[in-house]
Amino acid sequence: MPTVIIVIAALVILVIIWVVSGQNRLVHAEELCGNALSQIGVQQASRWDALNALADLTKGYSEQEHRVLLDTIAARKSVGPETSAAEVQRQEDMLAQSFGRIHALAEAYPDLKSNTVYLKTMDSVQSFEEKVRMSRMVYNDTVTKYNRLVRALPGSLVAKSLGFGVRDYLQDDPGKANMPNMTR
């Protein structure tokens, strides 16, 4: 009888260790997803700052466009670990629309387009765009690893019982392939 109790106790302890270990792996993977998403937020914040500088530069050319850009900037939201993929995409869309407006304004006012501040800022925007693209790739890779833990056996048993769910990927915007080059 004591041997049976020892065996049962050992099995219970092994199951507890397995569950705790699985939970720790899931938490680690989920934190990596949140970190990757925060990195996108950091790069987006830099682009918002560039947009703000460009909005100030447009004030002398079109008050209406300046006001629209300021309203767009005021509508931005921070991207952090708890942000959804859909919200990240909404912020990306707002940025793209605003930079498209500035590009159109620069086309209408050639002296704005040749302004050194405009040119330097647009160069930095291109750099931030590349960093966001890389951050998006890192995020999606991290989500793939996390989702495998959540969906594959035996981890899915722990994940489901502890409330871990599959995370959404950031989708590539097919319209971005047709976006104008902002530095021309």
VONUSE-295506 format. One record per residue (C-alpha): residue number from 1; residue in one letter; x, y, z. Coordinates in nm, 4 decimals, padded with zeros to 6 digits, always signed. Example, Ala and Ser with C-alpha at 12.3 -4.5 7.8 and 13.67 -1.06 7.14 Angstrom:
! VONUSE-295506
+-----+------+----------+----------+----------+
| seq | type |       px |       py |       pz |
+-----+------+----------+----------+----------+
|   1 |    A | +01.2300 | -00.4500 | +00.7800 |
|   2 |    S | +01.3670 | -00.1060 | +00.7140 |
+-----+------+----------+----------+----------+
END
This chain:
! VONUSE-295506
+-----+------+----------+----------+----------+
| seq | type |       px |       py |       pz |
+-----+------+----------+----------+----------+
|   1 |    M | +00.0000 | +00.0000 | +00.0000 |
|   2 |    P | +00.2733 | +00.2574 | +00.0840 |
|   3 |    T | +00.4362 | +00.1847 | -00.2534 |
|   4 |    V | +00.1118 | +00.2656 | -00.4352 |
|   5 |    I | +00.0808 | +00.5947 | -00.2488 |
|   6 |    I | +00.4403 | +00.6833 | -00.3344 |
|   7 |    V | +00.3828 | +00.5997 | -00.7019 |
|   8 |    I | +00.0619 | +00.8067 | -00.7123 |
|   9 |    A | +00.2307 | +01.0961 | -00.5326 |
|  10 |    A | +00.5231 | +01.0799 | -00.7778 |
|  11 |    L | +00.2823 | +01.0817 | -01.0742 |
|  12 |    V | +00.0931 | +01.3784 | -00.9308 |
|  13 |    I | +00.4203 | +01.5646 | -00.8781 |
|  14 |    L | +00.5298 | +01.4855 | -01.2361 |
|  15 |    V | +00.1992 | +01.6140 | -01.3760 |
|  16 |    I | +00.2299 | +01.9320 | -01.1694 |
|  17 |    I | +00.5877 | +01.9841 | -01.2918 |
|  18 |    W | +00.4745 | +01.9224 | -01.6517 |
|  19 |    V | +00.1868 | +02.1744 | -01.6226 |
|  20 |    V | +00.4064 | +02.4399 | -01.4590 |
|  21 |    S | +00.6773 | +02.3866 | -01.7190 |
|  22 |    G | +00.4232 | +02.4147 | -02.0022 |
|  23 |    Q | +00.2746 | +02.7296 | -01.8506 |
|  24 |    N | +00.6204 | +02.8832 | -01.8173 |
|  25 |    R | +00.6985 | +02.8095 | -02.1852 |
|  26 |    L | +00.3686 | +02.9658 | -02.2902 |
|  27 |    V | +00.4253 | +03.2763 | -02.0774 |
|  28 |    H | +00.7769 | +03.3109 | -02.2202 |
|  29 |    A | +00.6489 | +03.2820 | -02.5780 |
|  30 |    E | +00.3609 | +03.5217 | -02.5108 |
|  31 |    E | +00.6009 | +03.7787 | -02.3639 |
|  32 |    L | +00.8184 | +03.7527 | -02.6738 |
|  33 |    C | +00.5100 | +03.8280 | -02.8867 |
|  34 |    G | +00.4320 | +04.1322 | -02.6729 |
|  35 |    N | +00.7907 | +04.2507 | -02.6955 |
|  36 |    A | +00.7924 | +04.2144 | -03.0743 |
|  37 |    L | +00.4690 | +04.4135 | -03.0940 |
|  38 |    S | +00.6151 | +04.6842 | -02.8717 |
|  39 |    Q | +00.9110 | +04.7147 | -03.1091 |
|  40 |    I | +00.6663 | +04.7916 | -03.3888 |
|  41 |    G | +00.5159 | +05.0580 | -03.1626 |
|  42 |    V | +00.8563 | +05.2164 | -03.1077 |
|  43 |    Q | +00.9147 | +05.2413 | -03.4820 |
|  44 |    Q | +00.5622 | +05.3722 | -03.5416 |
|  45 |    A | +00.6167 | +05.6400 | -03.2769 |
|  46 |    S | +00.9251 | +05.7571 | -03.4650 |
|  47 |    R | +00.7228 | +05.7795 | -03.7856 |
|  48 |    W | +00.4498 | +05.9726 | -03.6042 |
|  49 |    D | +00.7170 | +06.2167 | -03.4865 |
|  50 |    A | +00.8344 | +06.2558 | -03.8459 |
|  51 |    L | +00.4746 | +06.3112 | -03.9559 |
|  52 |    N | +00.4394 | +06.5801 | -03.6901 |
|  53 |    A | +00.7512 | +06.7556 | -03.8232 |
|  54 |    L | +00.6149 | +06.7355 | -04.1766 |
|  55 |    A | +00.2780 | +06.8685 | -04.0628 |
|  56 |    D | +00.4520 | +07.1732 | -03.9171 |
|  57 |    L | +00.6378 | +07.2173 | -04.2442 |
|  58 |    T | +00.3122 | +07.2092 | -04.4452 |
|  59 |    K | +00.1500 | +07.4838 | -04.2382 |
|  60 |    G | +00.2834 | +07.7561 | -04.4646 |
|  61 |    Y | +00.1549 | +07.5812 | -04.7771 |
|  62 |    S | -00.1958 | +07.4634 | -04.6905 |
|  63 |    E | -00.3691 | +07.5444 | -04.3634 |
|  64 |    Q | -00.6466 | +07.2940 | -04.4385 |
|  65 |    E | -00.3990 | +07.0111 | -04.5021 |
|  66 |    H | -00.2047 | +07.1111 | -04.1926 |
|  67 |    R | -00.5215 | +07.0866 | -03.9815 |
|  68 |    V | -00.6132 | +06.7433 | -04.1278 |
|  69 |    L | -00.2647 | +06.6121 | -04.0512 |
|  70 |    L | -00.2798 | +06.7432 | -03.6942 |
|  71 |    D | -00.6191 | +06.5768 | -03.6455 |
|  72 |    T | -00.4750 | +06.2494 | -03.7738 |
|  73 |    I | -00.1769 | +06.2777 | -03.5401 |
|  74 |    A | -00.4131 | +06.3446 | -03.2486 |
|  75 |    A | -00.6054 | +06.0234 | -03.3306 |
|  76 |    R | -00.3013 | +05.7989 | -03.2998 |
|  77 |    K | -00.2817 | +05.5293 | -03.0350 |
|  78 |    S | +00.0238 | +05.3745 | -02.8772 |
|  79 |    V | +00.1145 | +05.0212 | -02.9761 |
|  80 |    G | +00.2181 | +04.7955 | -02.6914 |
|  81 |    P | +00.2206 | +04.4303 | -02.5869 |
|  82 |    E | -00.1576 | +04.4131 | -02.5460 |
|  83 |    T | -00.2408 | +04.5829 | -02.8775 |
|  84 |    S | -00.4266 | +04.3733 | -03.1330 |
|  85 |    A | -00.2942 | +04.3074 | -03.4811 |
|  86 |    A | -00.6002 | +04.4909 | -03.6171 |
|  87 |    E | -00.5133 | +04.8061 | -03.4188 |
|  88 |    V | -00.1539 | +04.7945 | -03.5442 |
|  89 |    Q | -00.2889 | +04.7750 | -03.8991 |
|  90 |    R | -00.5271 | +05.0657 | -03.8348 |
|  91 |    Q | -00.2352 | +05.2791 | -03.7155 |
|  92 |    E | -00.0335 | +05.1764 | -04.0231 |
|  93 |    D | -00.3240 | +05.2769 | -04.2480 |
|  94 |    M | -00.3543 | +05.6163 | -04.0787 |
|  95 |    L | +00.0189 | +05.6765 | -04.1227 |
|  96 |    A | +00.0131 | +05.5740 | -04.4882 |
|  97 |    Q | -00.2842 | +05.7982 | -04.5607 |
|  98 |    S | -00.1166 | +06.0941 | -04.3911 |
|  99 |    F | +00.2133 | +06.0454 | -04.5721 |
| 100 |    G | +00.0166 | +06.0157 | -04.8967 |
| 101 |    R | -00.1415 | +06.3566 | -04.8263 |
| 102 |    I | +00.1991 | +06.5093 | -04.7612 |
| 103 |    H | +00.3343 | +06.3545 | -05.0801 |
| 104 |    A | +00.0426 | +06.5032 | -05.2779 |
| 105 |    L | +00.1001 | +06.8415 | -05.1151 |
| 106 |    A | +00.4715 | +06.8239 | -05.2022 |
| 107 |    E | +00.3791 | +06.7508 | -05.5638 |
| 108 |    A | +00.1578 | +07.0612 | -05.5673 |
| 109 |    Y | +00.4307 | +07.2779 | -05.4123 |
| 110 |    P | +00.7708 | +07.2001 | -05.5690 |
| 111 |    D | +00.9512 | +07.4318 | -05.3255 |
| 112 |    L | +00.8189 | +07.2170 | -05.0372 |
| 113 |    K | +00.9431 | +06.9057 | -05.2128 |
| 114 |    S | +01.2904 | +07.0561 | -05.2495 |
| 115 |    N | +01.3030 | +07.1841 | -04.8898 |
| 116 |    T | +01.5990 | +07.0248 | -04.7082 |
| 117 |    V | +01.3966 | +06.9591 | -04.3926 |
| 118 |    Y | +01.1334 | +06.7834 | -04.6038 |
| 119 |    L | +01.3968 | +06.5747 | -04.7804 |
| 120 |    K | +01.5760 | +06.4766 | -04.4584 |
| 121 |    T | +01.2516 | +06.3923 | -04.2847 |
| 122 |    M | +01.1335 | +06.1784 | -04.5762 |
| 123 |    D | +01.4678 | +05.9965 | -04.5725 |
| 124 |    S | +01.4168 | +05.9194 | -04.2048 |
| 125 |    V | +01.0601 | +05.8045 | -04.2803 |
| 126 |    Q | +01.1994 | +05.5554 | -04.5335 |
| 127 |    S | +01.4403 | +05.4294 | -04.2674 |
| 128 |    F | +01.1558 | +05.3910 | -04.0164 |
| 129 |    E | +00.9486 | +05.2109 | -04.2815 |
| 130 |    E | +01.2234 | +04.9527 | -04.3212 |
| 131 |    K | +01.2523 | +04.9103 | -03.9452 |
| 132 |    V | +00.8767 | +04.8613 | -03.9142 |
| 133 |    R | +00.8864 | +04.6058 | -04.1961 |
| 134 |    M | +01.1595 | +04.4131 | -04.0131 |
| 135 |    S | +00.9755 | +04.4422 | -03.6805 |
| 136 |    R | +00.6594 | +04.3065 | -03.8436 |
| 137 |    M | +00.8543 | +04.0073 | -03.9728 |
| 138 |    V | +01.0009 | +03.9426 | -03.6272 |
| 139 |    Y | +00.6534 | +03.9699 | -03.4731 |
| 140 |    N | +00.4996 | +03.7243 | -03.7191 |
| 141 |    D | +00.7880 | +03.4785 | -03.6657 |
| 142 |    T | +00.7419 | +03.5067 | -03.2898 |
| 143 |    V | +00.3659 | +03.4557 | -03.3210 |
| 144 |    T | +00.4287 | +03.1440 | -03.5306 |
| 145 |    K | +00.6387 | +02.9932 | -03.2513 |
| 146 |    Y | +00.3842 | +03.0925 | -02.9878 |
| 147 |    N | +00.0892 | +02.9598 | -03.1865 |
| 148 |    R | +00.2684 | +02.6262 | -03.2323 |
| 149 |    L | +00.2972 | +02.5941 | -02.8550 |
| 150 |    V | -00.0694 | +02.6821 | -02.8097 |
| 151 |    R | -00.2015 | +02.4534 | -03.0831 |
| 152 |    A | +00.0263 | +02.1468 | -03.0746 |
| 153 |    L | -00.0089 | +01.8569 | -02.8354 |
| 154 |    P | +00.0670 | +01.8253 | -02.5525 |
| 155 |    G | +00.1055 | +02.2016 | -02.4995 |
| 156 |    S | -00.2444 | +02.2677 | -02.6262 |
| 157 |    L | -00.3850 | +02.0854 | -02.3232 |
| 158 |    V | -00.2070 | +02.3229 | -02.0876 |
| 159 |    A | -00.2715 | +02.6283 | -02.3060 |
| 160 |    K | -00.6454 | +02.5709 | -02.3313 |
| 161 |    S | -00.6880 | +02.4975 | -01.9616 |
| 162 |    L | -00.4904 | +02.8098 | -01.8637 |
| 163 |    G | -00.6597 | +03.0461 | -02.1101 |
| 164 |    F | -00.3819 | +03.0925 | -02.3657 |
| 165 |    G | -00.5150 | +03.1477 | -02.7164 |
| 166 |    V | -00.3845 | +03.1797 | -03.0681 |
| 167 |    R | -00.2592 | +03.5278 | -03.1611 |
| 168 |    D | -00.3322 | +03.7003 | -03.4903 |
| 169 |    Y | -00.0623 | +03.7665 | -03.7463 |
| 170 |    L | +00.0022 | +04.1077 | -03.8927 |
| 171 |    Q | -00.1189 | +04.0958 | -04.2505 |
| 172 |    D | +00.0686 | +04.2516 | -04.5387 |
| 173 |    D | -00.1265 | +04.5291 | -04.7044 |
| 174 |    P | -00.1491 | +04.4535 | -05.0783 |
| 175 |    G | -00.2087 | +04.8235 | -05.1446 |
| 176 |    K | +00.1383 | +04.9105 | -05.0169 |
| 177 |    A | +00.2912 | +04.7666 | -05.3317 |
| 178 |    N | +00.1301 | +05.0542 | -05.5221 |
| 179 |    M | +00.2182 | +05.3294 | -05.2761 |
| 180 |    P | +00.4210 | +05.6208 | -05.4085 |
| 181 |    N | +00.7861 | +05.6547 | -05.3236 |
| 182 |    M | +00.7931 | +05.9298 | -05.0604 |
| 183 |    T | +01.1486 | +06.0459 | -05.1332 |
| 184 |    R | +01.1092 | +06.1438 | -05.4966 |
+-----+------+----------+----------+----------+
END
